[in-house]
Amino acid sequence: MNSVRIPQMAGVVVSTTSNRTIVFGLTVIGILATLGALGGVIAVVRDRRAKRWRLEMCDDLTGVGNRRRLDRDLAIEAATAETPVAVIKIDVDHFQRVNDEHGREAGDEVLRQLADVLRTECRIGDVIYRYEDEEFCVLLAKTTTAEAGQVAERMRFGVSRMALAVAEPLTVSIGVALGKGEHVAETMIRADEALSKSKVGGCDRVTLAAQPLLGPLAVRHPADSASGATFG
């Protein structure tokens, strides 16, 4: 039988190993390109989720949590909390006067400044919410009445020292209550009642609700306190 010879072009060396290397390199490049594209898609999805979460759970004006997030977090605390959670309710005293005398934009700026002060005086892990209009709420997990009272008093004092763009002194009235588990919803009510007592008592003060569900817990009164923290 006659054998068939495969002609080779001059200067060209056919190497199986080289071909495999080229194919492997192209494959790796393709995989990396795919991973890069996939990473970009994941980043976009995460960014969209973060934006959607901010829209759903954050207050547009101040950037703190909104009422929807507060309701969600309270439900979580009611279902899972094994340690007491404190609720601090904060209301700006005579805020309507700011809007009436300086305009709505000035009032909005005051609320943004107020939110910044609350952030500064909170502990790590505490969550701030804009409850409605000029009223804010703070949840403090794993705390005591004493600790919550101290945080609330720091907030009151910090707000009273705010440097405002409007020539208007600003003060807040605060109510504090402690609850646990299924009693968290009632804690919101008692914090609101304590806030009302601060208003009736002359404003610019912190009132601590009695703690019938957890027993008596003492509060250390801050040394620098014009009005001080009182038990309701």
C-alpha positions as CSV (number, residue, x, y, z in Angstrom):
1,M,0.0,0.0,0.0
2,N,1.2,3.5,-0.7
3,S,1.5,5.7,2.4
4,V,0.1,9.3,2.4
5,R,2.4,12.0,3.5
6,I,1.1,15.2,5.0
7,P,3.1,18.1,3.7
8,Q,4.5,20.6,6.2
9,M,4.9,24.2,5.4
10,A,8.4,25.5,5.7
11,G,9.1,27.3,9.0
12,V,5.9,26.1,10.6
13,V,6.2,23.7,13.5
14,V,2.9,22.1,14.6
15,S,2.9,21.6,18.4
16,T,0.0,20.0,20.2
17,T,1.3,21.4,23.5
18,S,1.3,24.9,22.2
19,N,-2.2,24.6,20.8
20,R,-3.5,23.3,24.2
21,T,-1.8,26.3,26.0
22,I,-3.5,28.7,23.6
23,V,-6.9,27.1,24.1
24,F,-6.4,27.0,27.9
25,G,-5.4,30.7,27.9
26,L,-8.4,31.7,25.9
27,T,-10.6,29.7,28.2
28,V,-9.2,31.4,31.3
29,I,-9.7,34.8,29.7
30,G,-13.3,33.9,28.8
31,I,-13.9,32.7,32.4
32,L,-12.4,35.9,33.9
33,A,-14.5,38.0,31.5
34,T,-17.6,36.1,32.5
35,L,-16.8,36.5,36.2
36,G,-16.1,40.2,35.7
37,A,-19.5,40.6,34.0
38,L,-21.2,38.6,36.7
39,G,-19.6,40.6,39.4
40,G,-20.8,43.8,37.7
41,V,-24.3,42.4,37.6
42,I,-24.2,41.4,41.3
43,A,-23.0,44.9,42.2
44,V,-25.9,46.4,40.3
45,V,-28.4,44.2,42.0
46,R,-26.9,45.0,45.4
47,D,-27.0,48.7,44.6
48,R,-30.7,48.5,43.5
49,R,-31.6,46.5,46.6
50,A,-29.8,49.1,48.8
51,K,-31.6,51.9,47.1
52,R,-35.0,50.1,47.4
53,W,-34.3,49.5,51.1
54,R,-33.5,53.1,51.7
55,L,-36.6,54.2,49.9
56,E,-38.7,51.8,52.0
57,M,-37.0,52.0,55.4
58,C,-35.4,55.5,55.6
59,D,-36.8,59.0,56.1
60,D,-36.2,61.1,53.0
61,L,-35.5,64.3,55.0
62,T,-33.2,63.2,57.8
63,G,-31.8,59.8,56.6
64,V,-32.8,58.0,59.8
65,G,-35.2,55.1,59.9
66,N,-38.9,55.8,59.1
67,R,-42.1,54.6,60.7
68,R,-42.2,51.5,58.6
69,R,-38.8,50.4,59.8
70,L,-39.7,51.1,63.4
71,D,-42.8,48.9,63.1
72,R,-40.7,46.1,61.6
73,D,-38.0,46.4,64.3
74,L,-40.6,46.4,67.1
75,A,-42.1,43.3,65.7
76,I,-38.7,41.6,65.6
77,E,-38.0,42.7,69.2
78,A,-41.4,41.4,70.3
79,A,-40.8,38.0,68.8
80,T,-37.2,37.4,69.6
81,A,-35.9,39.8,72.4
82,E,-34.6,38.0,75.5
83,T,-33.2,41.2,77.0
84,P,-35.0,44.5,77.7
85,V,-35.2,47.1,75.0
86,A,-35.6,50.8,75.8
87,V,-37.8,53.1,73.8
88,I,-37.0,56.8,73.7
89,K,-39.6,59.2,72.3
90,I,-38.4,62.7,71.4
91,D,-40.5,65.7,70.4
92,V,-39.3,69.1,69.5
93,D,-40.8,71.8,71.7
94,H,-42.8,74.6,70.0
95,F,-41.6,73.4,66.5
96,Q,-44.5,75.0,64.7
97,R,-43.1,78.4,65.7
98,V,-39.9,77.7,63.8
99,N,-41.9,76.9,60.6
100,D,-44.2,79.9,61.1
101,E,-41.4,82.5,61.7
102,H,-38.6,81.1,59.5
103,G,-40.3,79.0,56.9
104,R,-40.6,75.3,56.1
105,E,-37.2,75.0,54.6
106,A,-35.6,76.3,57.8
107,G,-37.7,73.9,59.8
108,D,-36.5,71.0,57.6
109,E,-32.9,72.1,58.2
110,V,-33.5,72.1,61.9
111,L,-34.8,68.5,61.8
112,R,-31.8,67.4,59.8
113,Q,-29.5,69.0,62.4
114,L,-31.5,67.4,65.2
115,A,-31.1,64.0,63.6
116,D,-27.3,64.6,63.5
117,V,-27.2,65.3,67.2
118,L,-29.2,62.2,68.0
119,R,-26.8,60.1,66.0
120,T,-23.9,61.7,67.9
121,E,-25.3,60.9,71.3
122,C,-26.5,57.4,70.6
123,R,-24.6,54.3,71.4
124,I,-23.3,52.0,68.7
125,G,-26.1,49.7,67.7
126,D,-29.0,52.1,68.7
127,V,-31.4,52.9,66.0
128,I,-33.0,56.3,65.3
129,Y,-36.4,56.7,63.6
130,R,-38.4,59.7,62.5
131,Y,-41.8,58.8,64.0
132,E,-43.8,61.6,62.5
133,D,-43.2,65.3,61.7
134,E,-41.0,66.7,64.5
135,E,-41.2,63.5,66.7
136,F,-38.4,60.9,66.7
137,C,-37.9,57.6,68.4
138,V,-34.8,55.6,69.4
139,L,-34.6,51.9,70.2
140,L,-31.8,50.8,72.5
141,A,-31.3,47.0,72.7
142,K,-29.7,45.3,75.7
143,T,-30.0,48.2,78.0
144,T,-31.2,49.3,81.4
145,T,-33.3,52.2,82.5
146,A,-30.2,53.9,83.8
147,E,-28.4,53.6,80.5
148,A,-31.4,54.7,78.5
149,G,-31.9,57.7,80.8
150,Q,-28.3,58.8,80.4
151,V,-28.6,58.5,76.6
152,A,-31.8,60.5,76.6
153,E,-30.3,63.2,78.8
154,R,-27.3,63.5,76.5
155,M,-29.7,64.0,73.6
156,R,-31.7,66.7,75.5
157,F,-28.5,68.5,76.5
158,G,-27.0,68.2,73.0
159,V,-30.1,69.6,71.3
160,S,-30.2,72.6,73.7
161,R,-26.6,73.4,72.6
162,M,-27.3,73.2,68.8
163,A,-25.9,76.0,66.7
164,L,-28.9,76.8,64.5
165,A,-29.1,78.8,61.3
166,V,-32.2,80.4,62.7
167,A,-32.1,82.7,65.7
168,E,-34.4,80.4,67.7
169,P,-33.5,78.3,70.8
170,L,-34.4,74.7,70.4
171,T,-35.3,72.2,73.1
172,V,-36.9,68.7,73.2
173,S,-39.1,66.8,75.5
174,I,-38.3,63.2,76.0
175,G,-40.0,60.1,77.4
176,V,-38.3,56.8,78.2
177,A,-39.7,53.3,78.9
178,L,-38.3,49.8,79.0
179,G,-39.9,46.6,77.8
180,K,-39.2,43.0,76.8
181,G,-40.5,40.5,74.3
182,E,-44.3,40.7,74.0
183,H,-44.4,43.8,76.1
184,V,-42.6,46.0,73.6
185,A,-45.8,47.3,72.1
186,E,-46.9,48.5,75.5
187,T,-43.5,50.0,76.0
188,M,-44.2,52.4,73.1
189,I,-47.3,53.5,74.8
190,R,-45.6,54.1,78.2
191,A,-42.8,56.0,76.5
192,D,-45.4,58.2,74.8
193,E,-47.1,58.8,78.2
194,A,-43.8,59.7,79.7
195,L,-43.2,62.2,76.8
196,S,-46.5,63.8,77.5
197,K,-45.5,64.3,81.1
198,S,-42.4,66.0,80.0
199,K,-44.5,68.4,77.9
200,V,-46.9,69.1,80.8
201,G,-44.0,69.5,83.2
202,G,-42.6,72.4,81.2
203,C,-40.7,70.9,78.3
204,D,-37.0,70.5,77.9
205,R,-36.8,67.5,80.2
206,V,-36.6,63.7,80.3
207,T,-39.3,61.6,82.0
208,L,-38.7,58.0,82.8
209,A,-41.8,55.7,82.8
210,A,-42.2,53.4,85.8
211,Q,-41.2,49.9,85.0
212,P,-43.9,47.6,86.4
213,L,-43.0,44.7,84.1
214,L,-39.3,44.7,85.0
215,G,-39.2,45.8,88.6
216,P,-37.7,49.1,89.9
217,L,-34.5,50.1,88.1
218,A,-32.6,53.2,89.4
219,V,-31.4,55.9,87.1
220,R,-28.2,57.9,87.6
221,H,-29.0,61.6,87.1
222,P,-26.5,63.3,84.8
223,A,-24.6,66.0,86.7
224,D,-25.2,68.7,84.0
225,S,-28.9,68.8,83.7
226,A,-31.0,72.0,83.8
227,S,-34.3,70.1,84.1
228,G,-33.0,66.6,84.8
229,A,-34.5,63.2,84.4
230,T,-37.5,62.4,86.5
231,F,-39.7,59.4,87.1
232,G,-43.2,59.5,85.7
